[in-house]
Amino acid sequence: MIIAVDGMGGDNAPNCIIEGSISAINEFKDLTIIITGPEEIINEKLSKYNYPKDRIKVLNAEEIITNNEHPVMAIRKKKDSSLAKALTLVKNKEADAVISAGSTGAFMAGSLFIVGRIKGIDRPAIAPVLPGKNGPSMLIDCGANAECKPINLLQFAYMGDIYFKNILGISKPTVGLINIGAEEEKGNTLTKETYKMLKETSLNFVGNVEPRDIPSGDVNVLVCDGFVGNTVLKMYEGVAATILGTIKEEILSSTRTKIGGILLKPVFKNFKKKFDYKEYGGAAFLGVKGVCIKAHGSSDGKAIKNAISQAIRFSDNEIIDKIKMQIENEKMQKENENIENHV
């Protein structure tokens, strides 16, 4: 398998990109990685490591897309950027997947304009996996589509179901609709119409999920529009950081609490691991024709390695083909219903 990695994407690029790529090469024996970025800089960083030289290649790219640039304009103008060149490798089938910790907007725009969307999917979605008390949940969409129609959310649900089954190994994932109340009649026009559609599918739909219940991890696939999803994600991250920061301050506030902190160190270690985004790698872009994984902007080497691992599982489990098959099945079902209605 060949994976393209945006060598200049993210807060810690290129150091952590290279560190994570080398860790992945050492773990996955049939893997080749192409790192895109300024050849001189990338090679200078690589020279500090011992690794199989034939399994990490460098594709020169002189331009860098930053988070401050307009995503669409940046992709269109900076064709020699590390991100655009990595995406082009997937488009030309010179790589099986692409990883980037850079600008989410630019990565999504590039995935659409360069790689292209799956026929039948109206709106591709960003789908991160969130840690929860009783297990992980997928949040879809998480910012790609601020305004959606019920059909978009229905497609998000199907794509999330397929991903969860194949990547996280849950045979019958539960699917919930994020809403302001658990009752069916709650919400706006979008959620009410989507609820009706989800109820008629073969998905394991469990109804509405209130935001306060998301951290429990009791529902596997959480469906919403990108505005709601992005708000949930940022609130989730903010609360987690605040709680951990406050606990740390309290532990360090006196000698007695420091001693207590030492005794509770194994508990905190397990808690941190359970709720650490690095364990899940990145957010998949579902609905595009290539394997595109968005790593967290502050990813370290471990997170990049796990994002690469996620891309391998995505490709090996043929998620894109399964999404295409689902869309085709839905199309055939609608055609059969139309025939029956006219008989």
VENBEL-V435296 format. One record per residue. SS is DSSP state (helix for helix, strand for strand, loop for the rest). NEAR is the number of other ideal C-beta (glycine too) atoms within 12 Angstrom. Layout:
BEGIN
SS | NEAR
SS | NEAR
END
This chain:
BEGIN
loop | 25
strand | 32
strand | 46
strand | 49
strand | 58
strand | 56
loop | 49
loop | 43
loop | 48
loop | 41
loop | 22
loop | 26
loop | 41
loop | 38
helix | 28
helix | 34
helix | 47
helix | 37
helix | 32
helix | 45
helix | 48
helix | 34
helix | 28
helix | 39
helix | 36
helix | 21
helix | 20
loop | 27
loop | 12
loop | 17
loop | 35
strand | 29
strand | 48
strand | 40
strand | 50
strand | 46
strand | 43
loop | 25
helix | 24
helix | 16
helix | 25
helix | 34
helix | 22
helix | 17
helix | 29
helix | 30
loop | 16
loop | 14
loop | 22
loop | 11
loop | 25
loop | 20
helix | 16
helix | 10
helix | 24
strand | 37
strand | 30
strand | 32
strand | 35
strand | 22
loop | 36
loop | 21
strand | 25
loop | 31
loop | 42
loop | 23
loop | 23
loop | 13
loop | 22
loop | 17
helix | 30
helix | 21
helix | 18
helix | 30
helix | 34
helix | 19
helix | 18
loop | 30
loop | 20
loop | 24
strand | 40
helix | 48
helix | 52
helix | 42
helix | 41
helix | 50
helix | 49
helix | 31
helix | 37
helix | 40
helix | 26
loop | 19
loop | 15
loop | 22
loop | 35
loop | 32
strand | 47
strand | 52
strand | 58
strand | 54
loop | 47
loop | 51
loop | 38
helix | 35
helix | 32
helix | 42
helix | 48
helix | 40
helix | 35
helix | 46
helix | 46
helix | 33
helix | 26
helix | 34
helix | 35
loop | 22
strand | 31
loop | 33
loop | 16
loop | 24
loop | 35
loop | 24
loop | 33
loop | 43
strand | 49
strand | 41
strand | 52
strand | 41
strand | 44
strand | 40
loop | 29
loop | 25
loop | 16
loop | 16
loop | 25
loop | 35
strand | 44
strand | 47
strand | 49
strand | 52
loop | 46
loop | 42
loop | 34
loop | 43
loop | 36
loop | 21
loop | 15
loop | 34
loop | 19
helix | 28
helix | 24
helix | 33
helix | 46
helix | 36
helix | 38
helix | 49
helix | 48
helix | 43
helix | 49
helix | 50
helix | 40
helix | 40
helix | 45
helix | 38
helix | 27
helix | 29
helix | 37
loop | 30
loop | 15
loop | 25
loop | 12
loop | 16
loop | 35
strand | 32
strand | 42
strand | 40
strand | 49
strand | 49
strand | 35
loop | 20
loop | 21
loop | 22
loop | 15
loop | 20
loop | 15
loop | 18
loop | 28
loop | 22
helix | 14
helix | 30
helix | 34
helix | 23
helix | 22
helix | 38
helix | 35
helix | 22
helix | 27
helix | 37
helix | 22
loop | 17
loop | 24
loop | 16
loop | 35
strand | 24
strand | 33
strand | 27
strand | 31
strand | 31
strand | 38
strand | 25
helix | 29
helix | 17
helix | 25
helix | 37
helix | 29
helix | 22
loop | 28
loop | 23
loop | 41
loop | 41
strand | 48
strand | 50
strand | 54
loop | 48
loop | 37
helix | 35
helix | 21
helix | 36
helix | 40
helix | 28
helix | 22
helix | 34
helix | 36
helix | 19
helix | 21
helix | 31
helix | 26
helix | 14
helix | 20
helix | 24
helix | 18
helix | 14
helix | 19
helix | 19
helix | 14
helix | 14
helix | 21
helix | 18
helix | 15
helix | 17
helix | 23
loop | 17
loop | 14
loop | 12
helix | 11
helix | 13
helix | 17
helix | 17
helix | 13
helix | 18
helix | 22
helix | 16
helix | 13
loop | 19
helix | 15
helix | 12
helix | 16
helix | 21
helix | 14
helix | 12
helix | 18
helix | 22
helix | 16
helix | 23
loop | 28
loop | 27
helix | 34
helix | 29
helix | 23
helix | 36
loop | 36
strand | 47
strand | 46
strand | 51
strand | 53
strand | 53
loop | 41
strand | 41
loop | 30
loop | 40
strand | 44
strand | 54
strand | 52
strand | 49
strand | 47
loop | 35
loop | 29
loop | 23
loop | 40
loop | 27
helix | 30
helix | 28
helix | 36
helix | 48
helix | 37
helix | 32
helix | 48
helix | 50
helix | 34
helix | 42
helix | 46
helix | 32
helix | 30
helix | 40
helix | 33
helix | 21
loop | 23
loop | 18
helix | 40
helix | 37
helix | 19
helix | 25
helix | 40
helix | 25
helix | 19
helix | 33
helix | 28
helix | 19
helix | 19
helix | 27
helix | 17
helix | 15
helix | 17
helix | 16
helix | 14
helix | 14
helix | 14
helix | 12
helix | 11
helix | 10
helix | 9
helix | 8
loop | 7
END
